[in-house]
Amino acid sequence: MIALIQRVTQASVKVAGEVTGEIGPGLLVLLGVEKEDNQQKADRLCQRVLGYRIFSDDNGKMNLSVQQAGGSVLVVSQFTLAANTQSGMRPGFSDGAAPEQAQALYEYFIEKCQQQGIATQTGRFAADMEVSLINDGPVTFWLQV
């Protein structure tokens, strides 16, 4: 399971012109699910995402998690993160989870974020989405479990 996380001052996602999720300061999480992923991996990735210390403390050092900083999370499904790009000029998607598995783990990940008390917004699984963000820093990290 893969999360591309971006520290943002604001982010939103639209489907067919309708805003489905919108946050102020926090994390935009682009979430990719691979064939071998399961709930244990989703638990671990959620723990890492919510605990990752990339927000500034009073001394300007990246020392606080999104939870400690009082931020929100916007989770957007992103199957292209599971692409194999090692060779050729076209990505391969054979490592990606089947849509049913990916959707179940995407929804499970969102539930785990909510259970941790984090204000969590979402995109819409498998939809053609428009994601807007203001990356703060810019700060972007790739987390994989």
C-alpha positions in Angstrom: 0.0 0.0 0.0 1.3 3.4 -1.0 0.6 6.9 0.2 1.9 10.0 -1.5 1.4 12.6 1.2 1.6 16.4 0.7 1.5 18.9 3.5 -1.1 21.5 2.3 -2.6 24.8 3.4 -5.7 23.7 1.6 -6.9 21.0 -0.8 -10.1 19.9 -2.5 -11.4 17.3 -4.9 -14.2 17.6 -7.4 -16.2 15.0 -9.3 -18.2 16.3 -12.3 -17.9 19.8 -10.9 -19.1 18.8 -7.4 -16.8 19.2 -4.4 -16.7 15.8 -2.7 -13.9 16.7 -0.2 -12.2 19.9 1.0 -9.8 20.6 3.8 -7.8 23.5 5.2 -4.3 22.9 6.7 -3.4 19.2 6.8 -2.5 16.4 4.5 -3.5 15.4 1.0 -3.1 11.6 0.8 -3.0 10.0 -2.6 -3.6 6.3 -1.8 -2.6 3.4 -4.0 -3.5 -0.2 -3.3 -1.4 -3.1 -4.6 -2.4 -6.8 -5.0 -0.7 -8.0 -1.9 -2.2 -5.4 0.4 -4.5 -6.2 3.3 -6.0 -4.6 6.4 -2.8 -5.0 8.4 -0.9 -3.0 5.8 -3.7 -0.4 5.8 -3.5 -0.2 9.6 0.3 0.3 9.4 0.1 2.9 6.7 -2.6 4.8 8.5 -0.4 4.9 11.6 2.5 6.1 9.6 0.6 8.8 7.7 -1.1 10.2 10.8 2.0 10.0 12.9 4.5 11.3 10.3 6.1 14.4 11.8 6.2 16.9 8.9 4.5 19.9 10.5 6.5 22.7 12.1 6.8 23.1 15.8 7.3 26.4 17.6 11.0 26.4 16.5 10.2 25.9 12.9 11.3 22.3 12.8 9.3 19.5 11.2 8.4 17.8 14.5 4.6 17.5 14.7 2.2 15.1 13.1 -1.0 16.1 11.5 -2.8 15.0 14.7 -0.5 17.2 16.9 -0.8 20.1 14.4 -4.7 19.9 14.5 -4.9 19.3 10.7 -7.3 17.5 8.5 -6.8 14.7 5.9 -8.1 14.5 2.4 -7.8 10.9 1.1 -8.0 10.4 -2.7 -7.7 7.0 -4.4 -4.8 6.9 -6.9 -4.3 3.6 -8.7 -1.5 5.0 -10.8 0.8 4.9 -7.7 1.0 1.1 -8.1 2.2 1.4 -11.6 5.4 -0.3 -12.7 7.5 2.3 -14.4 10.9 0.5 -14.5 11.0 0.1 -18.3 9.4 1.2 -21.5 7.4 4.3 -22.2 4.1 3.1 -20.9 3.3 2.3 -17.2 2.2 -1.2 -16.4 -0.6 -1.8 -13.8 -0.3 -5.5 -13.1 0.8 -4.8 -9.5 -2.4 -2.9 -8.7 -5.2 -4.5 -6.7 -8.4 -5.5 -8.3 -11.0 -2.7 -8.1 -13.1 -4.6 -5.4 -10.1 -5.1 -3.2 -8.8 -1.6 -3.7 -12.1 0.0 -2.9 -12.5 -2.1 0.3 -9.0 -1.1 1.5 -9.5 2.5 0.5 -12.7 2.7 2.5 -11.0 0.8 5.4 -8.1 3.3 5.4 -10.6 6.2 5.6 -12.4 4.6 8.5 -9.1 4.1 10.4 -8.3 7.8 9.9 -11.7 8.8 11.2 -11.4 6.4 14.2 -8.2 8.3 15.2 -10.3 11.5 15.5 -8.9 13.1 12.4 -11.3 15.2 10.3 -11.2 13.2 7.1 -12.6 14.2 3.7 -12.5 12.0 0.6 -12.6 11.8 -3.2 -14.8 9.2 -4.9 -13.3 5.8 -5.6 -12.7 5.2 -9.4 -14.1 8.5 -10.4 -12.5 11.0 -12.8 -11.5 13.6 -10.2 -10.0 17.1 -10.2 -7.7 17.6 -7.3 -6.6 21.1 -6.3 -4.1 21.9 -3.6 -1.7 24.4 -2.2 1.4 22.4 -1.2 2.9 24.0 1.9 6.7 24.0 1.6 6.5 22.2 -0.7 6.5 19.1 1.4 5.8 15.8 -0.2 6.7 12.2 0.9 6.2 8.7 -0.5 5.2 6.2 2.2 5.0 2.5 1.4 4.2 -0.5 3.6 
